[in-house]
Amino acid sequence: MPRPQTSLWIYPWDLLDESPPQALRQAHDLAGADAVNVAVTYHAGLFLLPHNPRRRLYAAEDGVAYFRPDPKWFGDGPKPTLSTLTEDADPLAETLAAAEKRDMAVRAWVVCCHNSRLAQAQPELSVQNALGDRLPFGLCPLQPAVQQYLAGLIDALSAYPQLAAIELEALYWQPAEHGWHHAKFGVPLDRQAWFLFGLCCCDACAGAAGVDRARLVAPIRERLLAALNGESLGPASRQAVAGISVELAALLEARLARLNDLLARLVGRAHVPIRALVGSGLVEQPWTRGIDLA
């Protein structure tokens, strides 16, 4: 029986600071990695780098790309902002070149809908809850422009034929409790309240479910206002949430079906296998682990 392949998730700043050949040597010789999953789009964060030769802290840029996609793939829709790390290098291309010499595989790690930069620049594409509030860190994957953006990323990665696979993270609605910069939630909310607070009820979601948006948001809004006044809403199981209204039940069904449709379209565009890494904010959906689709 062949030995399972071992892969290491890795960030482009670590690769560039140490140099891709040296970083991959460490990954292979010290960690036993046969492959690396390289972040090609990522969100903001503050990272402690214990062994980085150049710095000990790195503040990652928000919602940027760490490769050089051709703008043509995105048409007139949203386009990725390139990281400053791409000004003097293409981290993905350099990693692929170094990996080829070591006979290591490289997978492109794509963060999909967790993108504060795009969500703030084009708030109409972000998650909108029943109270009308927008989540500034999450895109709605049912918005056509968001789907065009994701398709553009897949198409742009086709320019790197040495890729072994593409990993899709956050191909779903970001939950409200994910939080944002110095988020402060002073009211205790139960699981159902948190779910409903981050449940996208935008026009695209209501349209996908084939329901009237006003009828959809009315009972959700009523429950959220009760939760903000200290009431407990109960469990966040699929059965409990779907029982709130027929419109909400239809929305839950449509969300899963449309996500599967979107994933299938992205798989169809890719030149390599795609693995979807999902499992948050879906209310007991089967998307709770990686799904391999060739």
N, C-alpha and C positions, 0 to 999 in steps of 0.2 A: 504494500500500500504506500503510495507516495506521501512524503512528509508535507503537512499543511504549510502553506506559505505564510510567512510572518511579515506584517507590514507595520510601518511606523508613521503616525501622523506627525507632520512637520510643517513649520512655518517658513515663509520665504526669507524673513529677516535673519533667522538662524543660518539658513543655507548660505546667504550672501555674506554674512559677517565672518563665517568660518571658511567660506568658499565651498561650492557644491561638491567638488571631489573629496575634500577633507571631511565634510559633514556626512557624506554618504559612506565614506570609509568607516567613520565612527558608528554609523547606524548599522552597517553590515558586520563589522568585526566585534564591536562591543555589545550591541543590542541583538545581534543575530537576525537583522531584518533582510528579507529578500526583496522588499518593495517599500516605497514611500508614498504616502498620500499627501500631496502638496497643496496647501491652501492657494487657490487661484482667485477667489473672491472671499472677503472676510469683513467682519464688523470691528468696531472699536474695542479696545481692551488694554489693560495695563499688565504687562507680563514681566515676571521675575525670571532672569536668565542667569542661572548660577554658573554656567560654564562658557558663556559667550565671551569671545576674546575682545570684543569692542565695547560692550556695555552690560550693565547689570539690570537695568529697567528699560523696557521698550513700550512706548505708548502707540499702539497701532492706530492707523488712520481709520476713519469710519466709512464703511461701505465702499471699499475700493477694490480694484482688480490688480492682481499681481502677475499679469501677463499682458501681452500687447495685442488685443483683439482688433481686427480691422473694423472701423465704424460701419462699413457697408452692410454688415450682418444685422444691424439694428434698425435700418431704415430711418423713419422719422419718429420712432418711439424712444423711450428712455435708453440711455447709453451708460455703460459703466465709467466711473471716474478712475483714472489710472493712478496707482500709488506712486509716490515720489521715488520709490525703490525701482521703478521701471524706467527712470530717466536715463540711467547709465547701463542698464542691463535688462534682459528679459529673464526673470527668475525661473520661469517654467522651462524656457528653451535651454538655459544653462544646466538646469537639473537633469533634463532629459539627456543632454550630451554626456554629462558625468555618469549618469546611471547606465548608459549604453556600454561604457567602458568597463563597468563592474558587473555587467549582466544582471542589473536590477530593474525591476518594473517600476513605473511611475503612474500614479493615478491622480487625476485632477479632482481636488476637493472643492466643490462649489457650494457656497452658502447662498441660498435662493431668496427667501422672502424676509429674512432678518436683515434689513438694510435701512438704517436711520437716515442716511444721506438722501436716498431716493424718496423715502416716505415723507421727509420734510420738504424736499424740493417740489414734489408733486403730491400733496396731501390727498388729492382725490383718488389716488391709487392705494392709500393706506387702509388698514382695518378701521371700520366705523361701527361703533356699537349702537345699541338700541337707544341710548341717551343722546346720540348724535356726536359723541366724542370720538376723536381720532387717536389711534395708537401711533406715536411718532417713530416707532422702531420696527413696525411690521407692515409689509405689503400684503394686499389681498390677492391670492393666487388665481382668483376667478376674474380679476380685471383683465380685459383683453390686452392692454398695454403691458401689464406685468408678464403675461404669457408670451408676448412678443419679445420682451427683454430676455426672458429665460431661454426662449428658442434661439435668440441671437448668441447667447453665451455658448450653447451647445454647438451651433454652427461655427462660431469663432474657434472653438477648441478643435474642430476638424482640421485646422491648419497645422496641428501638431500630430502627425501620423504615428509617432512613436509612443503615444499614450497607450497604456494598457486598459484603462477604464476611467469612468467618470463617477464620482461620488456626489450625490445631491443631498445636502443637509437643509433642513428647514423649508421643505417644499410643502408648507402648510401655513396656517394662520398663527402668528405668535401669540401665546397666551398673555393675558393682561398682567399676571403676577410675575412674568419675566422681569418686569421693571425696566427702568431706564436710568439715566445719570442721576445719582443721589435720590432715587425714588423714595417717597415717604408716603406710606399708607397708614393713617392713624386710626382706621376703623377695622376691627376684626371682621373678616368675611369668611364664610364657609366655602366648601368646594364648588357648590352650585353657583353661588354668587360670583366667585372668581371666573368661572367658565362663562357665565352670561355677560359679565363685565367686559370680557374680551371677545365675545361672539360677534363676528362681522355680520352686519345687517345692511350692507351697502346695496345699491341698486343692482350691481352685478350678481350678488349672492341671492337677493330676492328674485331676480329674473331667472337665475339658474334653477331655483326651486319652483318657479311658476306660481308665486304667491304675491298677493298685494303687500307691498312693504309696510304700509300703515297698519294693516291687520297683524303683520308679523311682529312689529316692534311694540305694539301696545301692551300685551301681557308681559313681555320681557321688561319693558320700562317699569311697569307697576311693581314687579318683583324686585328689580334693582333698587328702586327707591325705598322699598320696605327693608331691604338688606342694609342700605346706608343709614337707616333709622334703627338698626340694631337687631332686626329680625333674622332668624336662621331660616334659610330656604330649603335645607335638606340635602340629600345626596346628589351627586353629580353623575349618576349612572345614566346611560343612554335612555333607559326606560323612563326614569324620572324626568329628564329634560324633555324628551319627546312628548310626554304627557301634558306639557304646559299648553300646547295648542296644536291644531292640525297643521298650521303654517310652519311652526317650529319643527315638527316632526318631518315635514317635507324638506325643510332646509337641511336637516341633519343627513337625510338620505342623499340629497343633491350634492352636498359638500364632498362626501366620499366618492360618489360616482364621477363628479367632475374632476376631482384630484386624480383618480385613476385614469380618466381620459387624458388629462394633461400629461401625466407620466408616460402614458403610451405614446403620445405624440412626440415627446422629447426623446424617448427611446428610439422611435422611428427615424429621428434626425441624426442620431449619434453614429459615429463611425466605430465605436467601441462599446462594450457592455456598460450599462448604467446600473448603479446600486443606489437605491433611495434610502436615506437614513431619516426616518420620521418617527412620530409617536408622541406628540404633545398637542393638547388642545382639541382633540377630536372626539372625546367622550366614548371611551371603550371601543374604539374602532380597531380593526385588525392591523392597522399601520403602527405597530408597536415595536418593530424590529426592522433590521435591514431587509430589503427585498431585492434580490438579484434578478435583473431582466436583461437578457441578451438582445 
